[in-house]
Amino acid sequence: MRIEADRQACTSSGMCALTAPDWFDQDEADGRVLVTEPEAPDGEPAVTAAAELCPAGVIALR
Amino acid sequence: MSDAEVLPYGMPYERQTRYDPPAALLELQDRPIRPIRYYPDGVEGWLVTGHAAGRKVLADPRFVTGERFTRSPTELPHVFVSITDQVPPGFFLFFDPPEHTRLRRKVTGVFTVKRMKELEPRVADIVDERIAALRAAGPGADLVREFALPVPSLVICEMLGVPYADRAAFQGNSANMLDLSLSVEDRNKAMAEIFGYLIDLVPAKRANPGDDMVSAFAADPDLHDVEAAGMALILLVAGHETTANMLALGTMTLLEHPAQLERLRAEPGLMPGAVEELLRYLTVAHNGVMRIAKEDAEIDGHRITAGQHVTVALHAANRDPGRYERPDALDLGRDAQGHMAFGHGVHQCVGQQLARVEMRIGFAKLLEAFPGLRLAVPSDQIPMRSDMAVYGVHTLPVEW
C-alpha cells in the first residue's frame, strides 16, 4: 500500500514516528510528518496503527 | 430523543474508588454522546463518554477552543472557564487554526520523538538525582515532593530556560491555577503571577540568551514579548501538572496491584506498553476537555447547535467497553494504544513524547532503586486530588 500524508494539516504529535519509525519521521524544524518510505506491505500493522493513531487524521493509505 | 426526558445535570465527578472514574459517569456509557445540563444555569450542552464519538468531536474543526467558556459540566467551574476568562496571548491551547498552528509549530520541533530520544540521558540523570534525594529523605518520605514533582519540573525548566531556583514563583501558582476548589478569581490571580514572572523573563533571556526555548521565543521576530511569555506559560504549567501526577499516582497504582507490579519487575521490556496502560487506566486529565460548536454539527445522529458546549470525558472514553476489553482492569500487557489520555485532534498534548520518556525512565529507575518500595501509610489515608483539574495524589509517603 502507498502512504500519503497531508503535511499542511499535521499537528506534529509524533505518533507516526513513534509507532512506525521505518516509514515515518518528523521534520526537524517543526516536527511535521515526513514519509521516509512511501510503500508498505498491505495491512502492515505498524503503518495501519500509525494512520489510526494520528490525532489530525492526516495519514492516508491507498 | 424525547423532549420529556429529564436530562442529567452535569458530568458526575464524585469518585467511589481511587482509580476508577465516578460510577455515575460510567453508567452514562450506555450512550456515547448525550445532552446534559450545564452549570451554572442549566443550559443544555453535550457530554461525550464514548471513545469513537470523543475522537470524532476532538478531530472536528467545527468544535473550537478559541471562545470564552462560560459554562461547566461540573459544579466547580471548569479550568477552561477560568483560563478563557482572560486567555494569555500565546497560550495556544485556546486558539484555533490558523493562529493555533502558527504558535504550536514554534515548539513542535523541540518535542519530536527523535529530540526526546536525545534527551533520555539527561532525563535519566535528573531521575537519578531525585532518587538519591528520596533515599536521603529516608523511609516515610513524600514521593510527590522528592521525586514525582521535581523530575518533570526540572526537565521542563531546563528545556524552557526557566531557572529552577525561581520555582517558588511557579510551582505553587501552577497548582493553584488548576485547583478547582479555588474561585475563578483566585485561579486567575495564580495564573497572572506566573505570567508576570515569565513576562519579565523574556527580555532577560533576550539580553542573555541560552540554548533554550524561552531564548528562542525571545529572539523570534514573529512573537511579541507577551506572546512569548504566554507560550512559556502553557508549557511550564502543562509540564508540571501532568507527568508529576502520573508518576505519583502511577507508582501508587503499581504498589496496589502487586501482581501487575511483579510482572513489570520480571519483564522490564513491558515498560513502554505499561506506561500507555497506566495513561489509559488513570487518565489524570479527569475534568473533561471542552469545545464549543462554532456552527451546527451532527455527531452520531445528534444535532449539536452553534454555541453549545461539548465536554469529552477522556477518563470515561478510556474505559469504553466498545474500545477496550475489560476496560476497568489494569493490564500492563494489553495494547492500550489509541487511548485518549493526551486528548485527540490538533490540540493533542504537544509534550506527550517527553511525558513518555519521563515516565518510562522514571518508573523503571524507581522500581530498580527500591525493590522493597511500599506505601508508608494505608492507602485510604493518601489524600486524592479529587478537586484538581489534574487527578492524582497530594502526597505519597513511601518506605522501602
Interface residues (C-beta under 8 A of the other chain):
Chain A: T11 S12 S13 G14 A17 L18 T19 P21 D25 Q26 D27 E28 A29 D30 G31 R32 A49 E52 L53 P55 A56 G57
Chain B: L58 A59 R104 R105 K106 T108 G109 V110 F111 T112 V113 K114 Q337 G338 F342 G343 H344 G345 V346 H347 Q348 C349 V350 Q352 Q353 R356
